[in-house]
Amino acid sequence: MAQTIEVTGLRKRYGDVRAVDGVTFAVEEGEFFGILGPNGAGKTTTLEIIEGLREPDEGDLTVLGLSPWPRNPKLLPRIGVQLQASAFFERLTAREQLQTFGSLYGVPAKKADAMLELVGLDDKADVRVEKLSGGQAQRLSIACALVHDPELLFLDEPTAALDPQARRNLWDVLREISTEGRSIVLTTHYMDEAESLCDRVAIMDAGKILKLGPPAVLVRGLDAPARISVASGVLAVEDARVLPGADEAGDDGVSLTISTRDPSAVVAAMAAKDALDGVQIRGATLEDVFLELTGREYRA
Ligand SMILES: Nc1ncnc2c1ncn2[C@@H]1O[C@H](COP(=O)(O)OP(=O)(O)OP(=O)(O)O)[C@@H](O)[C@H]1O
């Protein structure tokens, strides 16, 4: 069976900048696939090539078994695209926006209300787009990309510029959309977003994919220590260092933190000393994966 997306050896230069520098991956049917990387990594360029909006310099690709370039009219009704900057028709209400987008694909006008409900905007149906908050406008633009019921949905940084609560609300919408069996490709520079939403994630930097896999597998593959912290002063650093299972310990005056590859042994030893006040245990995250791959801290 053909993959939903197959990309091999993709390259795109802008002058001297190698925006996409030999990218290869495949997206399976029904998969929630993430492209994660800092600003300028080449995520948008990769996405735009797959969407058929840009011509690659080199490489082979198929989307739903078809070639997206030159623009392929057979493909367009089968894909939904939400661009980084959403463009709406002026002075229309949320419902009218959806009806107008839908009419371009021959979708009945009544579908608009179902879409508004799906993205949690039913109470904003009669509100003009310029009056919507950032998060509400993002939801509407996702609804517009979905109105013709595409098999494959592209989302370019859908939660950029949203506050933490609005981001999390939008994650719930995206999870809901992905349970309908549709394939989704999302770009993001938020590690936690990729970790929380995506079945598999490609970590991209400077035009290349550095690592690809399910977030939990990438993190486990690191063999990074867990960090156990308690309030400073609960236990002396010298005592913490010699706990069974402890690798290292340090106290910054606020928290005492112990690194360990055997957290259960350390927690048991701390419990025996009655030293678990305010305990927090943190495993490795995708940020640690990025650090290991690039040697530098992740800064979106
Ligand atoms: N139209 C263009 N002309 C020239 N250079 C470009 C153009 N578009 C992107 N670039 C450059 O190509 C590189 C990759 O950009 P791209 O937008 O694909 O990255 P990105 O990972 O999506 O970043 P962001 O998260 O900021 O959107 C960057 O160095 C960028 O400055």
The ligand as an SDF file (V2000), in Angstrom:
LIG
                    3D

 31 33  0  0  0  0  0  0  0  0999 V2000
   11.1120   32.8800    0.4130 N   0  0  0  0  0  0  0  0  0  0  0  0
   12.3120   32.8170    0.9910 C   0  0  0  0  0  0  0  0  0  0  0  0
   13.3810   33.4450    0.4680 N   0  0  0  0  0  0  0  0  0  0  0  0
   14.6040   33.3540    1.0350 C   0  0  0  0  0  0  0  0  0  0  0  0
   14.8880   32.6450    2.1460 N   0  0  0  0  0  0  0  0  0  0  0  0
   13.8620   31.9900    2.7220 C   0  0  0  0  0  0  0  0  0  0  0  0
   12.5290   32.0460    2.1840 C   0  0  0  0  0  0  0  0  0  0  0  0
   11.7320   31.2790    2.9710 N   0  0  0  0  0  0  0  0  0  0  0  0
   12.5140   30.7960    3.9440 C   0  0  0  0  0  0  0  0  0  0  0  0
   13.7920   31.2180    3.8090 N   0  0  0  0  0  0  0  0  0  0  0  0
   14.9280   30.8100    4.6760 C   0  0  0  0  0  0  0  0  0  0  0  0
   15.0120   29.3990    4.6610 O   0  0  0  0  0  0  0  0  0  0  0  0
   15.2760   28.8750    5.9610 C   0  0  0  0  0  0  0  0  0  0  0  0
   14.1530   27.9420    6.3790 C   0  0  0  0  0  0  0  0  0  0  0  0
   12.9610   28.6750    6.5510 O   0  0  0  0  0  0  0  0  0  0  0  0
   11.5630   28.0140    6.9410 P   0  0  0  0  0  0  0  0  0  0  0  0
   10.5310   29.1210    6.9810 O   0  0  0  0  0  0  0  0  0  0  0  0
   11.3010   26.8640    6.0660 O   0  0  0  0  0  0  0  0  0  0  0  0
   11.8850   27.4910    8.3980 O   0  0  0  0  0  0  0  0  0  0  0  0
   10.8970   27.1520    9.5830 P   0  0  0  0  0  0  0  0  0  0  0  0
   11.5090   26.0050   10.2780 O   0  0  0  0  0  0  0  0  0  0  0  0
    9.5100   26.9790    9.0770 O   0  0  0  0  0  0  0  0  0  0  0  0
   10.9640   28.4160   10.4880 O   0  0  0  0  0  0  0  0  0  0  0  0
    9.7620   29.2080   11.2200 P   0  0  0  0  0  0  0  0  0  0  0  0
    9.4190   28.3760   12.4090 O   0  0  0  0  0  0  0  0  0  0  0  0
   10.4300   30.5040   11.5960 O   0  0  0  0  0  0  0  0  0  0  0  0
    8.6690   29.3670   10.2280 O   0  0  0  0  0  0  0  0  0  0  0  0
   15.4450   30.0980    6.8500 C   0  0  0  0  0  0  0  0  0  0  0  0
   16.8160   30.3710    6.9490 O   0  0  0  0  0  0  0  0  0  0  0  0
   14.7130   31.1910    6.1170 C   0  0  0  0  0  0  0  0  0  0  0  0
   15.2730   32.4500    6.4210 O   0  0  0  0  0  0  0  0  0  0  0  0
  1  2  1  0
  2  3  1  0
  2  7  2  0
  3  4  2  0
  4  5  1  0
  5  6  2  0
  6  7  1  0
  6 10  1  0
  7  8  1  0
  8  9  2  0
  9 10  1  0
 10 11  1  0
 11 12  1  0
 11 30  1  0
 12 13  1  0
 13 14  1  0
 13 28  1  0
 14 15  1  0
 15 16  1  0
 16 17  2  0
 16 18  1  0
 16 19  1  0
 19 20  1  0
 20 21  2  0
 20 22  1  0
 20 23  1  0
 23 24  1  0
 24 25  2  0
 24 26  1  0
 24 27  1  0
 28 29  1  0
 28 30  1  0
 30 31  1  0
M  END
$$$$
